[in-house]
Amino acid sequence: HSVFPNSTDADFDFARSSTATRVNSNGFIESVASGQARLNYKIEGGLVNTKPSLLLEPQSTNLITYSKDFTNSYWTKSGTSITANVITSPDGTLNASKLVEDTSSGTHKISTSIISVSSADIHTYSIYVKSAGRTKIGIREEQHAGKYVTFNLLTKAVISNTGLTANIIDFSNDWMRIDFSQNSGGALEKFSFFLLDDGYTSGNPSLYSYTGNGTSGVHIFGAQLEQSSYSTSFIPTNGSTQTRAAET
């Protein structure tokens, strides 16, 4: 991009050897071809900023192999079920799922399969969520460390936190992206996403029990786990891990 009259004075070389995603001017996540620079439109307070910025990120890999298909057996449901393709997702298509609590008394959650990670590094888990009757949720690492964080989607605040770095970020159309970062204490991790009712105030979500009503829950989309101290742009997966190449 050069100031008119156009010359080559402001030109620069750009490279990325994979596809990647950005937020477009309509506020939706979209894929950008390999080798194409990303002009990303930041969302602030649920509104799309009209001035884009050049998005440059390091290489990152989504270690969750089914980032959007929560019906897959990769995701274990306990006290819950998944209704697929019920609402427009952050990518603008009808492909977001609803995590629905059943009528049992106990915990209501969905869990990943066990994931291999680099044991000495910081990893960040993120997911897009939207209230669908429940406004409180929790995420817990269940394989070894047992750390957790819980969120209030209504007030957009962290409720409980075991010393993790956690964020809740506005997206468009009442979606939010929530994340937390932690040092991996071992080579294997497993994450559970808990529904919590209005009676929840604090504490470990895996110990919190309530009787579900069979209809309430939250909409979910775009789960991601990456070796990073912060969440990067969404990397879709469908059966295997996927890597976004670094931009230079």
Helices and strands as residue ranges (DSSP letters): E 20-23, E 29-32, E 38-40, E 43-44, E 47-48, E 53-55, E 60-62, E 76-78, E 80-87, E 96-101, E 105-106, E 108-111, E 115-116, E 122-132, E 136-141, E 148-152, E 157-161, E 165-170, E 176-183, E 188-189, E 191-196, G 205-207, E 210-211, E 217-226, E 242-244
